[in-house]
Structures are given as C-alpha cells and as structure tokens.
Amino acid sequence: MFEYKLHIDEFLNYCRYHKKLSDKTIRAYKIDLSQYGVFSNELSKQALWDYIEYLNKKYKPKTAKRKLATLKAFIHFLLLQDLIDFNPFDKLETTIKEPLLLPKTIPLGVIAKLISFSYQQIVFAKSDYQIRSAVRNTAILELLFATGARVAEICTLRSDNVDLLGNSVKFYGKGSKERIIPIENFAVLSILRKYHSLFEKEIPDSGYFFVNKLGRRMTEQSVRNMINFYCKQCGVDMHITPHMFRHSFATLLLEEDVDIRYIQRMLGHSSITTTQIYTHVTSAKQKEILKTKHPRNKLNIG
C-alpha cells in the first residue's frame, strides 16, 4: 500500500517555497490532509468517494469544496513527483453544490456615516494618542473602501508598497499575486499622508504601513474591533465587517457601469467567475428599483 502520509510534509514545503502560498493556506492544507489521514489510509477511488459523501454530510458546501480542493492539490503534487501512476479523481464525480450566497454590502449612506464619524474623532481628540489613533483608523477605513482590499492585505501592507508620491498602493493577494491600485481621491490621499507623517518613526521600524500603539503591525481582529466600536458609537444598527467594504466597493462600481474585467483586476480575482457573484447583487438591486421606483406603480389602472 502506498504510504501517502510520508509525503505530506514534502507537499507542504513545495507549497510554501515553490508556490509561495501563505502561512494561513499552508496551515489549512495541513489540517485538511491530517483530517483525511484519520478518515482513510488509502488514496483509492473508493476511499475518495466515501470521503466526499462524508464531507457532504458533515460540512457546509464551501468548507467541503475547500477540503476536496486540498486533496486534489496534494494528488497533483504526487503525480508531478512520479510518486503515483494515476489520478484517483479521474472519472470520479466530485461536484458539491453550493447555494448562491449573495455578498453582504454596506449602504453608501452608512459608509458615509462611518467615515464621517471617524473624521470627527480626529477633530474632537483630546490627546496626541487619540489624534494618532483616530487618524490611523480613518486612513484604514478610507483605504478599505478606496481599494476594495481584503483586511489581511491592509494589515500586512508593507511600508515600501505605499507610494504617496505616485498615488498608488501595491497589494499581494492570494498566492502572492501582485496588483497595483491607484488612489485618485484627494481626501484619501490626504489622510494617508497625514497618517504617514504622524507615524514616520514607527512605520520604518516595523516595516508595515499600519501599526498599533506598540509599533507592531495592525491585526485583522483589531480592525474588526475598531469598526464594531465605531458602529456602536455613531448609531449604525447593523453588523459590519471589513470584508463588506470590499463587497460594497465591487457592487457600487458595477452599479456605475464599470466593466467587470476592471473590477476583477482591482479585486485580484484569478477568475472572472469569482467576480460575477456581484452581478447577482446588482440584479437584486435592479429588481428593488423596478419594484419601488417604476412609474407604472403610480398608475391606478387595472
């Protein structure tokens, strides 16, 4: 029997050093493969079929698809290394139906309320510490909305990837895929420059653009906590996550008739299929507009 478990570490190192995948992805791969190892000692077609049934019963479709994708990537590696002679996934039905979940967006008025409140925090700050924190938080909110970046990309943004003279930010997304987003709004540029001037010592010391009071990079959770706090303080009665700024960025641009291929590039999606989920959101918006705004609704006929 082929001892596939002996090659898991080789695969993880291949993903880390050759494919340059993130630590987060490597950890997920390790967990997924360890889980399969508990389920079966074989990589046979029957074992995979049984595992697919197990995943369908135990996990949500999105999680099941991810775990299956990990196995497929591992088997592809084994084939590349000539460690196995055939792909057990060949002619194996692996479709996992995933319900269409529309991305949750933030109404533009709520975004305006949050960002306005953030600027007010700067005006009413009573100490240098409060001013610095408020400016940093405002810069983060503005950049989330201006670029549609993932919160992890904002938090791991290196200082040398922010060009405040050339008005652009370079992000490294999933799979270390590079994309450069221009910053064309004067207010966004101004707050980024103000933040940079206030943290001009801490930024080069840490190597990251956004830093906390200890001079370390901001964490994703600290950004979530900041947004939750601001929502409560300014009376926004909805749960808002940093990722919803990304959804709103894409959806609002689509509603302004921006070509979906440009949006795909700005979001860093490898496939346009991923970006097309936002077309369903705008379709829902169109339905709402026709239902509430169409002049036929004002005609008392029939």
PyMOL commands that set and color helices and strands:
alter all, ss='L'
color gray80, all
select helices_A, chain A and resi 4-18+23-39+45-58+61-80+108-123+128-147+151-155+159-161+174-176+186-198+202-206+220-233+242-255+260-267+272-275+277-293+295-298
alter helices_A, ss='H'
color red, helices_A
select strands_A, chain A and resi 162-163+168-172+178-182
alter strands_A, ss='S'
color yellow, strands_A
deselect
rebuild
show_as cartoon
